[in-house]
Amino acid sequence: MHLEKDIEKTIFASRWLLAPLYLGLVFTLFALMLKFFQKFTIMIFKFWDAETTDFILLILGLVDVVLIANLLLMIVFSGYENFVSKIDTVEGHVDRPEWMGKIDYSALKIKVLGSIVAISSIDLLKAFFSIHTMDKNDVAWMVGIHLTFVVSGVLFAVMEKVSHSSHTANVPKIIPHPDH
C-alpha cells in the first residue's frame, strides 16, 4: 500500500516536468518579439518606396507574428494552469486576463484551431495580393489546406458542443417545489 502511494505521488509530481516546456514557450515569445521588431524595422525603411499592396503585406506579416504570440501566451497560461499548477501570484491582479483560469483543454484546442485558421487566412490573403506572380497550383493547395483547417475547426467545435450538451443532458434537473 505504501508503494502505491509513492507511485501516485511520483506520477502527480511528474506534472512539473512540463514547467520547463512552458518556460521554453515564454522564451519563444521573446524570440517572436525580436522577429516582430525586425519585420517592423524593415517595414519602416520600405515605407516611402513600397507600393500600398506591398506595405499591406508587411503589416499582415506583423499581424501574423502577433497572432502567434497571443496563441503562445494563451497556451502557456492555460496549459500551465490546467496541467501543472494554478498561477496564484496574479490572483486578484488588476491586469489578470479575464479568461485566465477559465479555459479548459477543450476550449484551448478550439482557440488553437481558430488561431490557425486566422493565420492561414492572413497567409492566403497575402497570396491573393501577389496572385499574378504565384503558381496557380500553389494557390490551389493553399486554398485547399485553408479549407481543411476551417472544416476541421468547425467539426471540432461541433463535436465539443455535442459532447458538452450530452454531459449536461445526463444531469438530473432539480425542480423547486411550488411551496418554496
N, C-alpha and C positions, 0 to 999 in steps of 0.2 A: 504494500500500500504506500510506503514511503517512496519507493522508486517511481510509482505512478505520479505522485505529487511533484517530484523532482523533474520528471519528464514534462509535465504540464507547465511548470514554472519556466523551464528552458524554452519550450515552444512559445509561451506567451512573451518571454523576454526577447525572442528572436525578431519581433517586430522592429526592434531598434536597429537591426541590420539595414532597414530601409532609410533610416535617418541620413546616412552619408549620401545616399542616392538623391534625396530631396535637396541636400546641400549642393550637390553637383548641379542640379537644375537651377538653383539660385545663382551659382557661378555662371551658368549658361545665360541667365538673364543679363548678367554683367557683359558677357560677350555680345549679346544681342544689342545692348545699349551702345557698345562701341561700333557695331555694324550699322546701327541707325545713324549715328553721327558721321560715319564715313559716307553713307549714302546722302545724308543731309548736306555735307560739305560739297560733294560732287554736284548736287542739285543747285546749290548757291552759286558755284563757279560757272555752271552752264546756264544760269538764269537768263542772261541777256542774249545769248546766242541760240538758245533752244526754241524750237517751234512749240506751239501750245500743246500739241499732242505729245511731244517728247517730254515736256515739263509735267504733263499729267501722268505719264508713265513713271517718271521719277517719284512723284507724290504717291502713286499707287504702290511703289516699292517700299516707301516708308510705312504706308498703312499695313502692308503685309507683315513687316517686322513688328509693328505694334500689336497686331492681332496675335501673332505667335507669342510675343512676350506676355500678353494678357492671358493667353491659354496656359502658358507655363506657370504663371503665378497662381492661376486657379487650380492647376494640378498640384502644385506644391502645397498650397493651403489645404485643399480638400483631401488630397492623398495623405498628407501628414496627419490631419485630424481624424480621418477615417481609419487609418491603418497603424499609426504609431502612437500618438498622444494628443490630447487637447492642447491648444495653444492658449494657456491660461493668462499669459502675461499681457494679452491685449483685451482681456475681458473688461467690458465697460469703457474701453478707449474710444474717444470721440471719432477717430479715423478708422475704426474697425469696420471692414466691409460688411454690409447688411447680410450678404449671402453666406458669409463665413460661418461654418459650423452647421449650415443647413443643406449643403449639397452632399447627398449620399453618392455611392459609387455609380448607381444607375443614372442619376442626374448628371454626374460628371462625364460619363460616357456620351450622353446626349449632347452636352456642351462641347465636348471634344469633336464630335461629328459635325455639329453646327459650325464650329470654327474651321474645320477642314473644308466644309462647303463654302464658307465665306472666303477663305484663302484661295480655293480653287476658282471661285467666281472672279476674284481680282486678277488671277493669272490668265483666265480666259478673256477678261476684258482687255488686258494688256495685249494678248494675242490678236484680238479683233482690231485694235488700234494699228497694228502693223501687219494685218492680214495680207496685204498686197505683196509683202516680201516673204511670207511664210509658205511652206509646203502645205498644200491643202490636205494631204494625208495626215500630217502632224496636227493640224487644226481639228480634223475629224476625230483623231484619237483623244485630243484634249476635251472635246465636247463629250465624247463617249465616257471618258473617265469622270468628268464632272457630273454627268447624269447618273453614273454609278454611285458616286458619293451622295448625290441628292436622294436617290431612291433608297439607298442603304440607310441614310439618316431618317427618312420618313418611315420606313419599315421598322427600324429600331424604336422610334418614338411610339409607333402604334403598338408594337409588342409590349413596351413598358406600360403604356396606358391600359392595355388589356390585362396585363399581369397585375397592376395595382388595383384595377377595378374588380378583378376576381378575388383578390385578398380582402377587399372591403365588403364584397358580396357575402363572404362566409362569416362575417362578424355579425352576431345576433344584435338586432336593434332593440334598444330599451325604450319602451313606450311608457311615458309617465302616466300614472293613474289619474283619472279625471278629477279626483278629490284633492290633488296636490297642486 
